[in-house]
């Protein structure tokens, strides 16, 4: 691998010179400002690129391209001075991507999360496997021949370059020595603006730059497909498991104002009216502090013709649970507490220590920033959280905080509240739906055109 230095009045100008000499095989190692622009002198920027091997200058001569396609040059030997750390997973990924198997791969950085490294490697493979027309493309390539395939590849590159020019010729985001290439500029800004924790985003980006072959980077569709796979693997979603032979007790806990009572009403309607099997549902409310909350639940209970009981203290819990013994599902509403009120959270724990197997769901608003979500999760952790329910998806512009919290906590998401309408605005959590919202923006499944 050799290093080359190019300079220009802007970073884009220097990169244009580098790409005119080495094409898309050049990897940017460093970009820096040599001289600031003044009234009398233009600015001066320097870019250092690394090239695996000497490549002939790019040409627009179509006849020469066709000749090269018919008589491809012999494959170069790998650089013996480069240490190659090639796992079987990456070998398979390179094979799927159509990249030289002997090309060197830099090992992941030592301080990178082993789990994120595995996610990045697996996502590279799955990004190719999930390509809709992968097998058809291979058949067409054999039928059309190498020449037509070369022409098609050039057209795809032109199309991608037009998109990249619209976005930015090159992103100059640089944090802790991490330079974001133009291929990743759009996806990096999208994830950053979504509220994803910076350490997660930078680590994913660093692993991507180290592991992803240049061939895959040339296609913006492939880059987005790869990030979609990374996001899918970062989070866990729990299937809706209900069994008529086993009583299910769900307690909703969380801070004030996140929509616990409305979410409980949606769950009650879902279990008793909307599923193939109609479950006998009962409601137990511990929220005696807010008269409005009790009245709201009583109204919903009467409308759905289900039982509701009120518990004043932990001593009455067993008595009221026995009153709902006939129910298949018991939903417990609790008073909202500030995450900083440890005493009230400790008192709430007493209700979970009565010999019943209770599924505790922490209800969180997606409009809450990541640092506060982490604070809330840690404060309610003594209640032994089993799953997470996210509300107000329709009120949030970013989903990155959700991905970061679930990745760090390793707790599955069970349900998603996507609006105020009871009972329709409740979804069973889905990786694919959340990734779509993250990359393409929130959409209401029931209101799509």
N, C-alpha and C positions, 0 to 999 in steps of 0.2 A: 504494500500500500504506500503510495507516494502523496506528498503534500504539495499543493500549489497555492500561490498567493495572487490575488487580483485586487485592484483598487479602482475606485470611481468616485464621482461627486456624491453619489448616494449608494446605500447598501444594495438597492435594486439594480443599479447600473453595474456594480461589481459582480453581482450574482449572474447578471445577464451575460457578462463576459465569460464567467466560469462555465455556465451552461452551454454557451456557444462552442466552447472548446471540448468539453467532456460530456455534454448531453445530460441525461437524467441519472447517470451513474455516480455523479459527484455528491459526496456527503459533506455538509458544512461542519467544520470543526470549530471555527471561531470567527466572530464578526465584531469589529471594534471601530471606534471613531478615531481617526488620526488627527484631523484638524477640523475645528468647528467653522461653520460658515460665517463669514463676516461681510461687511458692505463692500469690501475691496477684493476679497478672495472667496472662491467657492469652497464648500466643505470637501473633506477627503475621508473616505471610508475604505477599510481593508477587510477582505474576506479570505479565509484560509479554507480550502476544500481538500478532502481526501479522495483519492481514486484508487480502486483496487488494482488497476493495471492500465497500461497505455492503451488508449482507444483512438482510432483514426478520427479526424475531424468529421463532424456531422455534415451531411450533404443533402441537398434537395433534389439531386439527380435521380429520377424515378427509375431509369434504366439501370443505374448502378445498384439501386435497392433490389431490383428484381434479380440482377446477376448474383448479388450476395445471398439472396434467398435460395437460389438454385444451388449455389456452391458455398455453403456456410463455412467460415473459417474453423480450424480445429480448436477444440476447447482448451483454454489455457490451464496450466497447472496451478494449483493453489499456492499462494504466497507461503513459503516454508518458514518465514520469520514470524508468522502470525499464529498465536495459539488458538486452536480450534476446540471449542467446547460444544459439541453438537449432540444433543439428546435425541432419542428415537422420536420423540414428539415433534421436535423441530425439523428433523429429517423428513418426516411424513408431511409436515406443513409445507416445506420447500417443494416436495414432489407435487403436492396438490396445486401449489402456486405456479408451477412451471419454471422454477428457479434452479440454477446450477447447484447440484447437490454438493459440489466441492467448495462452494463459496464459503469463506470464513464467517462465523457467527460470534459476536462478542458475548461473553458470559454476562449474566445479570450482575449488577453491582452487589457487593457483599452486604451492604446495609439495607437492601431492598427486602420487603416483606416476602417470605417464602410463599405465603398464600397468594399474594398478589402476583408473584412471579408465575405461579402455576396457572392462575386465572388468565394471565396474559398469553402464556404458551398455548393453553387449551383453546382460547378464543381465536388465535390465529388459525388453528386447524378447523374449528367449527365455522369460522367465517367463510371458508372455502366449501365446506360440506353443505352449508345452507344456501349456497348459490343456486337459485331456481333452475337455471338452464345449464348447469355445469356439464352434464353428460352430453347434452345436445351440442354444446359449443365444441367439445372434443370431436364429435362426429363431423361437424361442419368443417373444422380445421383440416381433418384428413381428406375430406372431399374437395375442398377448395384449393388445397395446396399451400405451401409455405409462402408463396408470393402474395396471394390474396390476404393471407393472415397478417403478413407484414404491413400491407396497406391499411388494413382494418385497425391494426394497432396504432399506426400513425394518426389516423382519424380520431381514435379514442383519446390519444394524448393531446391533440389539438383541442378537443372538446373540454377536457379536464383543465387544460391551461387557461381557456377562456373563463371558466368558472373561478379559477384561482386568481386571475387578474382582477375580476370583479370583487373578490374578497379582499385581497392584498397580495402584492407580488411576493412578499416574504414577511412573516411576523417577526418582530424584533423583541418579543417577550423573552426576557432572560432573567431567570431566578436561580441563584446558587449554581451558576455555570450551565443551566439548562436552556438551550436555544431551541425555540419551537419552529420547525420548518413550515413552509407555506402549506404543505399537504395537511398539516394538523391544525392550522391556525383557526379555522372555523369551529372545529369540534372542541378545541381547547377553550375558546372564548365562551362557547355555549355552556360547557360544563362548569367553567369558572363562575359565570353569571348565574348559574342555577343554584348556587349555594353549596356545592360540594366542597368538602374540606380540602384546603390547599395541599396538605401532605398526601392525601389520597390521589388527587389529580396529578400532582407532579410525579409521584411514584409510577402511576400508570403510564404517563407520558414518557418517562425515562426508560421504562421497560420496553415500551413500544418502539422507541428509537433504537434500542439495542438489539431487539429481536426481530423486528419486522423487516423482511427483505425489501430492497429498493423496488423490485418488480411489483410488489403489492401496494407500495406507496403511490405508484403512478396513477392508480385508479381511485378517484374520490369515492366511488360507490363501495369499493372494497374496504377503504379506510373506515367508512361509516358502519359497514356491516361488522367489521372487527370490533369497533367500540360498542356496538349493540350487544355483541356476545360478552364483552367484558362486563357491561352493566348487568346483564342477565345473571351472570355468575356471582356478582357482588352481593346480591340480596336473596333472601329466602322467603317463600310464600307457603302458607300452610293450607292444605286442602280442608274443605269443610267436612268434618267427620261427625256424623250423628248416628246414633244407634238406639233404636226403640227399646232394646234390652238393657241399656245402660243409661242411668240418669246423668244428664249433663248440667253442671252448675257453672255459670259464667259470672264473674264479678268484674265490672268495669270500674277502673280507678284512673286517676289523673288529676291534673291541675284544674283550676276554675276556667270556665269559658271555652272549653274545647269541644263541647257538644256531646257529653256522655249520655245525658237523658234522651236526647233526640236519637242518638245512635242505638240506645237500648230499645226504644220504641220501634225502630226499623228492624232490629233483630227479632223482636217479639212477633211482628207482623210476618217477617220472612219465615220463621219456624212454624207458625200456626196457620198461615194462609197460602204461602207462595210456593212451597216445595211440593214434590210429588206425594210425599207422605206428610200427613197433617199431624204435627206434634202438639201434645198438651203442654201449654206454656204457662208458667207462673212468674210473677214479678215480686221481688222483695226489695224494698227501698230502705236504705240507711240514711238517706238525705232528708232528715227532719229539720234541718236548719233553714231551708228555703221552702216556704209554703208554696210558692209558685211551682217548684219542681214536683212536689207531691201532687198538686192539683193537675199538672200536665200529664203525669203518668196515670192518674186515676181516670182522666178523660180518655186516654188511649186505651186503657184496660177495658173500660166499658164499651168502647166502640168495637174492640176486637173480641169482646166477651171472654176475657181471661181474668184469672184471679190476681189480686194484688194485696200484699201484706206489708205492714210498716214495722220496722224494728227500732226501738228506742235505744237499747244498749246491748252489749255482747251477751248478757245473761238471757235475753229474750230470743236470741238467734235460733237456738235449737227448737224452741216452741213454735216459732213461725215457720221454720223449715218443715216441721212435721205437718203443719196445716197444708203445705203444698206437696205432700208426699206422693200424691197421685200424678203429679206433673212429670213429663219426660224431660223438660228443660226448665230450669229456674234461672232467671236473669236478675242479678243483684246490682242495683244502682247505689252509688256512694256519693258522699259529699265531696265537692272539689276542694283540694287543699293546695296551698302554695308549696312548691318544692322545698322552701326554706323553713316550713313549719314541721319540723321532725317529730314533735310531740303528737300532733294529730295523725301523722302517718303511722306512728307507733301504735296509737289507739286503734287505728283501722286494722292493724295486723291481728288484733285480738279476735276479730270476726272470722279470720281464716284458720283459727286454732280450735275448731270445735269438732274435729273428727271427720268432717266432710271433705271430699276431694273436689277442690274448687279450681277452676281454670281462670287465672287472673290475667285480664287483658288491660294493658296500659293504653289509654286513649290520648293521642297527641294531635295537635293541629299542624298541618303542613306549612302554615304561615309563620311558624316559629323558626328562628335561625338555629343553625346546627349547634352552636355552643350552648344555647338554652335547652335544646332537646337533650343534649348529653347531661346537662345539669339535672333536668327533670328525671331522666331515666335512672341516674345514679341515686337520686333521692328516694324514688319509689322501689328501688331494687330489693329492699328488705321484705317486700311483699311477695317475693319470688315470682317475678313476671314470667308468664308463659308465652304470650304473644303480644303483638302491637296492632293497634287500630289507628289508622290515620284519617283525619277528618279535614274538611275545607279544601279539598283538592281543587275545587272550582274557584277558590279565592286566591290561589297561589300561582306565581309565575315561574317558580323553580322547584325542581324535584331532587336536586343534588343533595340537600340536607337529609332527605329520607335515605338515599343510597349510602351515605357516609355513616349514619347512625346504625342502620341495620347491619352494615358490614362490620362495624366495631362491636356492637352488642351481641351479634350472632343470634338474635331473636327473630322468629318468623313473623311476617305480617299476615293477619287473618282476614281483615276486612278493610274496605276503603269507602269513606263517605264522600260522595261527589256532589252533594247539594242538600237542600233543606227538605225536599219532598219526601214524605213518609208514605209508603215504605220503599218507593222505587229507587231512591238515590243511595243505594248501598250495593257494593260489589264485593264478591269474594276476590281476595287479592290475587293478582296475576303478574308474573314477571314481564310477560310480553306487553301487557297494557301499560305498566309503569315505565318500561323502556321507551315505548312510543311517546308517552307524555313527556319524558325527559328530553328526547331528541326532536320531537315534532310539535310539542306544546299540548296542553290539556284538551281533550275532547270528551264530550259526554256521549257515551255509547248509545243512549236512547234518543239523542237529538242530532245524530249525524245525518247529513243530507243523503 
